[in-house]
Amino acid sequence: MEIDPALYDEIAALIHSDQSPVGIDAKKTHILIIAKLMEIEQRLARLEAK
């Protein structure tokens, strides 16, 4: 899987955390993933309704 370097950097900056031992904010990361999944689910529902 390839990701555009600019998008990669943007996502990395969004989830980065100096206070986490793994370098990312897990809560923020999960919220972003869930929000994107909800967006996809809504788009799919609209497509299925057509």
mmCIF file of the N, C-alpha and C atoms, coordinates in Angstrom:
data_MODEL
# 
_entry.id   MODEL 
# 
loop_
_atom_site.group_PDB 
_atom_site.id 
_atom_site.type_symbol 
_atom_site.label_atom_id 
_atom_site.label_alt_id 
_atom_site.label_comp_id 
_atom_site.label_asym_id 
_atom_site.label_entity_id 
_atom_site.label_seq_id 
_atom_site.pdbx_PDB_ins_code 
_atom_site.Cartn_x 
_atom_site.Cartn_y 
_atom_site.Cartn_z 
_atom_site.occupancy 
_atom_site.B_iso_or_equiv 
_atom_site.pdbx_formal_charge 
_atom_site.auth_seq_id 
_atom_site.auth_comp_id 
_atom_site.auth_asym_id 
_atom_site.auth_atom_id 
_atom_site.pdbx_PDB_model_num 
ATOM 1   N N  . MET A 1 1  ? 0.850   -1.173 0.000  1.00 0.00 ? 1  MET A N  1 
ATOM 2   C CA . MET A 1 1  ? 0.000   0.000  0.000  1.00 0.00 ? 1  MET A CA 1 
ATOM 3   C C  . MET A 1 1  ? 0.894   1.234  0.000  1.00 0.00 ? 1  MET A C  1 
ATOM 4   N N  . GLU A 1 2  ? 0.620   2.135  -0.898 1.00 0.00 ? 2  GLU A N  1 
ATOM 5   C CA . GLU A 1 2  ? 1.401   3.360  -0.961 1.00 0.00 ? 2  GLU A CA 1 
ATOM 6   C C  . GLU A 1 2  ? 0.530   4.552  -0.562 1.00 0.00 ? 2  GLU A C  1 
ATOM 7   N N  . ILE A 1 3  ? 1.097   5.445  0.201  1.00 0.00 ? 3  ILE A N  1 
ATOM 8   C CA . ILE A 1 3  ? 0.405   6.649  0.650  1.00 0.00 ? 3  ILE A CA 1 
ATOM 9   C C  . ILE A 1 3  ? 1.202   7.850  0.184  1.00 0.00 ? 3  ILE A C  1 
ATOM 10  N N  . ASP A 1 4  ? 0.502   8.833  -0.341 1.00 0.00 ? 4  ASP A N  1 
ATOM 11  C CA . ASP A 1 4  ? 1.154   10.071 -0.764 1.00 0.00 ? 4  ASP A CA 1 
ATOM 12  C C  . ASP A 1 4  ? 1.952   10.626 0.415  1.00 0.00 ? 4  ASP A C  1 
ATOM 13  N N  . PRO A 1 5  ? 3.216   10.969 0.207  1.00 0.00 ? 5  PRO A N  1 
ATOM 14  C CA . PRO A 1 5  ? 4.051   11.477 1.307  1.00 0.00 ? 5  PRO A CA 1 
ATOM 15  C C  . PRO A 1 5  ? 3.466   12.703 2.018  1.00 0.00 ? 5  PRO A C  1 
ATOM 16  N N  . ALA A 1 6  ? 2.807   13.584 1.277  1.00 0.00 ? 6  ALA A N  1 
ATOM 17  C CA . ALA A 1 6  ? 2.216   14.769 1.904  1.00 0.00 ? 6  ALA A CA 1 
ATOM 18  C C  . ALA A 1 6  ? 1.070   14.364 2.833  1.00 0.00 ? 6  ALA A C  1 
ATOM 19  N N  . LEU A 1 7  ? 0.238   13.406 2.398  1.00 0.00 ? 7  LEU A N  1 
ATOM 20  C CA . LEU A 1 7  ? -0.860  12.923 3.240  1.00 0.00 ? 7  LEU A CA 1 
ATOM 21  C C  . LEU A 1 7  ? -0.307  12.199 4.463  1.00 0.00 ? 7  LEU A C  1 
ATOM 22  N N  . TYR A 1 8  ? 0.730   11.403 4.256  1.00 0.00 ? 8  TYR A N  1 
ATOM 23  C CA . TYR A 1 8  ? 1.379   10.699 5.355  1.00 0.00 ? 8  TYR A CA 1 
ATOM 24  C C  . TYR A 1 8  ? 1.854   11.690 6.418  1.00 0.00 ? 8  TYR A C  1 
ATOM 25  N N  . ASP A 1 9  ? 2.539   12.732 5.978  1.00 0.00 ? 9  ASP A N  1 
ATOM 26  C CA . ASP A 1 9  ? 3.053   13.749 6.908  1.00 0.00 ? 9  ASP A CA 1 
ATOM 27  C C  . ASP A 1 9  ? 1.928   14.479 7.626  1.00 0.00 ? 9  ASP A C  1 
ATOM 28  N N  . GLU A 1 10 ? 0.844   14.753 6.900  1.00 0.00 ? 10 GLU A N  1 
ATOM 29  C CA . GLU A 1 10 ? -0.307  15.442 7.512  1.00 0.00 ? 10 GLU A CA 1 
ATOM 30  C C  . GLU A 1 10 ? -0.932  14.580 8.606  1.00 0.00 ? 10 GLU A C  1 
ATOM 31  N N  . ILE A 1 11 ? -1.129  13.307 8.322  1.00 0.00 ? 11 ILE A N  1 
ATOM 32  C CA . ILE A 1 11 ? -1.712  12.391 9.315  1.00 0.00 ? 11 ILE A CA 1 
ATOM 33  C C  . ILE A 1 11 ? -0.761  12.225 10.497 1.00 0.00 ? 11 ILE A C  1 
ATOM 34  N N  . ALA A 1 12 ? 0.523   12.074 10.210 1.00 0.00 ? 12 ALA A N  1 
ATOM 35  C CA . ALA A 1 12 ? 1.509   11.917 11.286 1.00 0.00 ? 12 ALA A CA 1 
ATOM 36  C C  . ALA A 1 12 ? 1.496   13.125 12.219 1.00 0.00 ? 12 ALA A C  1 
ATOM 37  N N  . ALA A 1 13 ? 1.386   14.314 11.644 1.00 0.00 ? 13 ALA A N  1 
ATOM 38  C CA . ALA A 1 13 ? 1.348   15.529 12.465 1.00 0.00 ? 13 ALA A CA 1 
ATOM 39  C C  . ALA A 1 13 ? 0.076   15.578 13.313 1.00 0.00 ? 13 ALA A C  1 
ATOM 40  N N  . LEU A 1 14 ? -1.024  15.090 12.757 1.00 0.00 ? 14 LEU A N  1 
ATOM 41  C CA . LEU A 1 14 ? -2.290  15.103 13.503 1.00 0.00 ? 14 LEU A CA 1 
ATOM 42  C C  . LEU A 1 14 ? -2.267  14.189 14.727 1.00 0.00 ? 14 LEU A C  1 
ATOM 43  N N  . ILE A 1 15 ? -1.648  13.034 14.600 1.00 0.00 ? 15 ILE A N  1 
ATOM 44  C CA . ILE A 1 15 ? -1.715  12.045 15.681 1.00 0.00 ? 15 ILE A CA 1 
ATOM 45  C C  . ILE A 1 15 ? -0.471  12.032 16.574 1.00 0.00 ? 15 ILE A C  1 
ATOM 46  N N  . HIS A 1 16 ? 0.535   12.826 16.255 1.00 0.00 ? 16 HIS A N  1 
ATOM 47  C CA . HIS A 1 16 ? 1.778   12.851 17.023 1.00 0.00 ? 16 HIS A CA 1 
ATOM 48  C C  . HIS A 1 16 ? 1.549   13.317 18.469 1.00 0.00 ? 16 HIS A C  1 
ATOM 49  N N  . SER A 1 17 ? 2.287   12.714 19.369 1.00 0.00 ? 17 SER A N  1 
ATOM 50  C CA . SER A 1 17 ? 2.252   13.125 20.773 1.00 0.00 ? 17 SER A CA 1 
ATOM 51  C C  . SER A 1 17 ? 3.623   12.893 21.399 1.00 0.00 ? 17 SER A C  1 
ATOM 52  N N  . ASP A 1 18 ? 4.223   13.958 21.900 1.00 0.00 ? 18 ASP A N  1 
ATOM 53  C CA . ASP A 1 18 ? 5.500   13.831 22.604 1.00 0.00 ? 18 ASP A CA 1 
ATOM 54  C C  . ASP A 1 18 ? 5.322   13.181 23.973 1.00 0.00 ? 18 ASP A C  1 
ATOM 55  N N  . GLN A 1 19 ? 4.093   13.190 24.493 1.00 0.00 ? 19 GLN A N  1 
ATOM 56  C CA . GLN A 1 19 ? 3.857   12.657 25.832 1.00 0.00 ? 19 GLN A CA 1 
ATOM 57  C C  . GLN A 1 19 ? 3.570   11.162 25.839 1.00 0.00 ? 19 GLN A C  1 
ATOM 58  N N  . SER A 1 20 ? 3.425   10.570 24.659 1.00 0.00 ? 20 SER A N  1 
ATOM 59  C CA . SER A 1 20 ? 3.144   9.141  24.577 1.00 0.00 ? 20 SER A CA 1 
ATOM 60  C C  . SER A 1 20 ? 4.435   8.363  24.351 1.00 0.00 ? 20 SER A C  1 
ATOM 61  N N  . PRO A 1 21 ? 4.588   7.224  25.020 1.00 0.00 ? 21 PRO A N  1 
ATOM 62  C CA . PRO A 1 21 ? 5.804   6.432  24.813 1.00 0.00 ? 21 PRO A CA 1 
ATOM 63  C C  . PRO A 1 21 ? 5.933   5.890  23.387 1.00 0.00 ? 21 PRO A C  1 
ATOM 64  N N  . VAL A 1 22 ? 4.820   5.771  22.674 1.00 0.00 ? 22 VAL A N  1 
ATOM 65  C CA . VAL A 1 22 ? 4.872   5.276  21.291 1.00 0.00 ? 22 VAL A CA 1 
ATOM 66  C C  . VAL A 1 22 ? 4.843   6.401  20.266 1.00 0.00 ? 22 VAL A C  1 
ATOM 67  N N  . GLY A 1 23 ? 4.726   7.626  20.724 1.00 0.00 ? 23 GLY A N  1 
ATOM 68  C CA . GLY A 1 23 ? 4.811   8.777  19.835 1.00 0.00 ? 23 GLY A CA 1 
ATOM 69  C C  . GLY A 1 23 ? 3.515   9.239  19.188 1.00 0.00 ? 23 GLY A C  1 
ATOM 70  N N  . ILE A 1 24 ? 2.404   8.554  19.515 1.00 0.00 ? 24 ILE A N  1 
ATOM 71  C CA . ILE A 1 24 ? 1.114   9.004  18.973 1.00 0.00 ? 24 ILE A CA 1 
ATOM 72  C C  . ILE A 1 24 ? 0.087   9.116  20.087 1.00 0.00 ? 24 ILE A C  1 
ATOM 73  N N  . ASP A 1 25 ? -0.913  9.946  19.852 1.00 0.00 ? 25 ASP A N  1 
ATOM 74  C CA . ASP A 1 25 ? -2.037  10.098 20.772 1.00 0.00 ? 25 ASP A CA 1 
ATOM 75  C C  . ASP A 1 25 ? -3.068  9.039  20.389 1.00 0.00 ? 25 ASP A C  1 
ATOM 76  N N  . ALA A 1 26 ? -3.141  7.961  21.146 1.00 0.00 ? 26 ALA A N  1 
ATOM 77  C CA . ALA A 1 26 ? -4.013  6.832  20.814 1.00 0.00 ? 26 ALA A CA 1 
ATOM 78  C C  . ALA A 1 26 ? -5.486  7.233  20.768 1.00 0.00 ? 26 ALA A C  1 
ATOM 79  N N  . LYS A 1 27 ? -5.921  8.052  21.714 1.00 0.00 ? 27 LYS A N  1 
ATOM 80  C CA . LYS A 1 27 ? -7.328  8.465  21.740 1.00 0.00 ? 27 LYS A CA 1 
ATOM 81  C C  . LYS A 1 27 ? -7.668  9.255  20.477 1.00 0.00 ? 27 LYS A C  1 
ATOM 82  N N  . LYS A 1 28 ? -6.828  10.210 20.135 1.00 0.00 ? 28 LYS A N  1 
ATOM 83  C CA . LYS A 1 28 ? -7.075  11.024 18.944 1.00 0.00 ? 28 LYS A CA 1 
ATOM 84  C C  . LYS A 1 28 ? -7.040  10.148 17.692 1.00 0.00 ? 28 LYS A C  1 
ATOM 85  N N  . THR A 1 29 ? -6.108  9.213  17.641 1.00 0.00 ? 29 THR A N  1 
ATOM 86  C CA . THR A 1 29 ? -6.002  8.311  16.502 1.00 0.00 ? 29 THR A CA 1 
ATOM 87  C C  . THR A 1 29 ? -7.280  7.501  16.334 1.00 0.00 ? 29 THR A C  1 
ATOM 88  N N  . HIS A 1 30 ? -7.785  6.946  17.424 1.00 0.00 ? 30 HIS A N  1 
ATOM 89  C CA . HIS A 1 30 ? -9.014  6.155  17.357 1.00 0.00 ? 30 HIS A CA 1 
ATOM 90  C C  . HIS A 1 30 ? -10.214 7.011  16.972 1.00 0.00 ? 30 HIS A C  1 
ATOM 91  N N  . ILE A 1 31 ? -10.288 8.212  17.477 1.00 0.00 ? 31 ILE A N  1 
ATOM 92  C CA . ILE A 1 31 ? -11.387 9.111  17.120 1.00 0.00 ? 31 ILE A CA 1 
ATOM 93  C C  . ILE A 1 31 ? -11.359 9.414  15.629 1.00 0.00 ? 31 ILE A C  1 
ATOM 94  N N  . LEU A 1 32 ? -10.172 9.683  15.072 1.00 0.00 ? 32 LEU A N  1 
ATOM 95  C CA . LEU A 1 32 ? -10.063 9.944  13.637 1.00 0.00 ? 32 LEU A CA 1 
ATOM 96  C C  . LEU A 1 32 ? -10.488 8.726  12.826 1.00 0.00 ? 32 LEU A C  1 
ATOM 97  N N  . ILE A 1 33 ? -10.082 7.537  13.242 1.00 0.00 ? 33 ILE A N  1 
ATOM 98  C CA . ILE A 1 33 ? -10.453 6.311  12.529 1.00 0.00 ? 33 ILE A CA 1 
ATOM 99  C C  . ILE A 1 33 ? -11.963 6.100  12.579 1.00 0.00 ? 33 ILE A C  1 
ATOM 100 N N  . ILE A 1 34 ? -12.557 6.246  13.751 1.00 0.00 ? 34 ILE A N  1 
ATOM 101 C CA . ILE A 1 34 ? -14.001 6.048  13.894 1.00 0.00 ? 34 ILE A CA 1 
ATOM 102 C C  . ILE A 1 34 ? -14.773 7.079  13.092 1.00 0.00 ? 34 ILE A C  1 
ATOM 103 N N  . ALA A 1 35 ? -14.331 8.325  13.110 1.00 0.00 ? 35 ALA A N  1 
ATOM 104 C CA . ALA A 1 35 ? -15.012 9.375  12.343 1.00 0.00 ? 35 ALA A CA 1 
ATOM 105 C C  . ALA A 1 35 ? -14.966 9.049  10.852 1.00 0.00 ? 35 ALA A C  1 
ATOM 106 N N  . LYS A 1 36 ? -13.819 8.589  10.362 1.00 0.00 ? 36 LYS A N  1 
ATOM 107 C CA . LYS A 1 36 ? -13.696 8.239  8.943  1.00 0.00 ? 36 LYS A CA 1 
ATOM 108 C C  . LYS A 1 36 ? -14.574 7.038  8.612  1.00 0.00 ? 36 LYS A C  1 
ATOM 109 N N  . LEU A 1 37 ? -14.622 6.041  9.475  1.00 0.00 ? 37 LEU A N  1 
ATOM 110 C CA . LEU A 1 37 ? -15.482 4.887  9.246  1.00 0.00 ? 37 LEU A CA 1 
ATOM 111 C C  . LEU A 1 37 ? -16.955 5.291  9.216  1.00 0.00 ? 37 LEU A C  1 
ATOM 112 N N  . MET A 1 38 ? -17.345 6.206  10.084 1.00 0.00 ? 38 MET A N  1 
ATOM 113 C CA . MET A 1 38 ? -18.729 6.690  10.089 1.00 0.00 ? 38 MET A CA 1 
ATOM 114 C C  . MET A 1 38 ? -19.043 7.433  8.789  1.00 0.00 ? 38 MET A C  1 
ATOM 115 N N  . GLU A 1 39 ? -18.092 8.210  8.308  1.00 0.00 ? 39 GLU A N  1 
ATOM 116 C CA . GLU A 1 39 ? -18.269 8.923  7.041  1.00 0.00 ? 39 GLU A CA 1 
ATOM 117 C C  . GLU A 1 39 ? -18.449 7.920  5.892  1.00 0.00 ? 39 GLU A C  1 
ATOM 118 N N  . ILE A 1 40 ? -17.631 6.887  5.867  1.00 0.00 ? 40 ILE A N  1 
ATOM 119 C CA . ILE A 1 40 ? -17.727 5.859  4.833  1.00 0.00 ? 40 ILE A CA 1 
ATOM 120 C C  . ILE A 1 40 ? -19.072 5.139  4.928  1.00 0.00 ? 40 ILE A C  1 
ATOM 121 N N  . GLU A 1 41 ? -19.499 4.822  6.132  1.00 0.00 ? 41 GLU A N  1 
ATOM 122 C CA . GLU A 1 41 ? -20.782 4.148  6.340  1.00 0.00 ? 41 GLU A CA 1 
ATOM 123 C C  . GLU A 1 41 ? -21.935 4.996  5.813  1.00 0.00 ? 41 GLU A C  1 
ATOM 124 N N  . GLN A 1 42 ? -21.896 6.294  6.070  1.00 0.00 ? 42 GLN A N  1 
ATOM 125 C CA . GLN A 1 42 ? -22.947 7.189  5.587  1.00 0.00 ? 42 GLN A CA 1 
ATOM 126 C C  . GLN A 1 42 ? -22.943 7.267  4.063  1.00 0.00 ? 42 GLN A C  1 
ATOM 127 N N  . ARG A 1 43 ? -21.767 7.339  3.469  1.00 0.00 ? 43 ARG A N  1 
ATOM 128 C CA . ARG A 1 43 ? -21.669 7.372  2.005  1.00 0.00 ? 43 ARG A CA 1 
ATOM 129 C C  . ARG A 1 43 ? -22.197 6.085  1.394  1.00 0.00 ? 43 ARG A C  1 
ATOM 130 N N  . LEU A 1 44 ? -21.867 4.959  2.006  1.00 0.00 ? 44 LEU A N  1 
ATOM 131 C CA . LEU A 1 44 ? -22.342 3.668  1.523  1.00 0.00 ? 44 LEU A CA 1 
ATOM 132 C C  . LEU A 1 44 ? -23.858 3.580  1.610  1.00 0.00 ? 44 LEU A C  1 
ATOM 133 N N  . ALA A 1 45 ? -24.414 4.047  2.712  1.00 0.00 ? 45 ALA A N  1 
ATOM 134 C CA . ALA A 1 45 ? -25.873 4.035  2.884  1.00 0.00 ? 45 ALA A CA 1 
ATOM 135 C C  . ALA A 1 45 ? -26.552 4.872  1.803  1.00 0.00 ? 45 ALA A C  1 
ATOM 136 N N  . ARG A 1 46 ? -25.979 6.038  1.478  1.00 0.00 ? 46 ARG A N  1 
ATOM 137 C CA . ARG A 1 46 ? -26.544 6.887  0.418  1.00 0.00 ? 46 ARG A CA 1 
ATOM 138 C C  . ARG A 1 46 ? -26.476 6.181  -0.930 1.00 0.00 ? 46 ARG A C  1 
ATOM 139 N N  . LEU A 1 47 ? -25.360 5.509  -1.206 1.00 0.00 ? 47 LEU A N  1 
ATOM 140 C CA . LEU A 1 47 ? -25.227 4.780  -2.459 1.00 0.00 ? 47 LEU A CA 1 
ATOM 141 C C  . LEU A 1 47 ? -26.211 3.625  -2.549 1.00 0.00 ? 47 LEU A C  1 
ATOM 142 N N  . GLU A 1 48 ? -26.385 2.913  -1.449 1.00 0.00 ? 48 GLU A N  1 
ATOM 143 C CA . GLU A 1 48 ? -27.323 1.792  -1.434 1.00 0.00 ? 48 GLU A CA 1 
ATOM 144 C C  . GLU A 1 48 ? -28.760 2.263  -1.581 1.00 0.00 ? 48 GLU A C  1 
ATOM 145 N N  . ALA A 1 49 ? -29.059 3.462  -1.127 1.00 0.00 ? 49 ALA A N  1 
ATOM 146 C CA . ALA A 1 49 ? -30.421 3.998  -1.206 1.00 0.00 ? 49 ALA A CA 1 
ATOM 147 C C  . ALA A 1 49 ? -30.804 4.380  -2.635 1.00 0.00 ? 49 ALA A C  1 
ATOM 148 N N  . LYS A 1 50 ? -29.810 4.588  -3.484 1.00 0.00 ? 50 LYS A N  1 
ATOM 149 C CA . LYS A 1 50 ? -30.086 4.983  -4.874 1.00 0.00 ? 50 LYS A CA 1 
ATOM 150 C C  . LYS A 1 50 ? -30.564 3.832  -5.709 1.00 0.00 ? 50 LYS A C  1 
# 
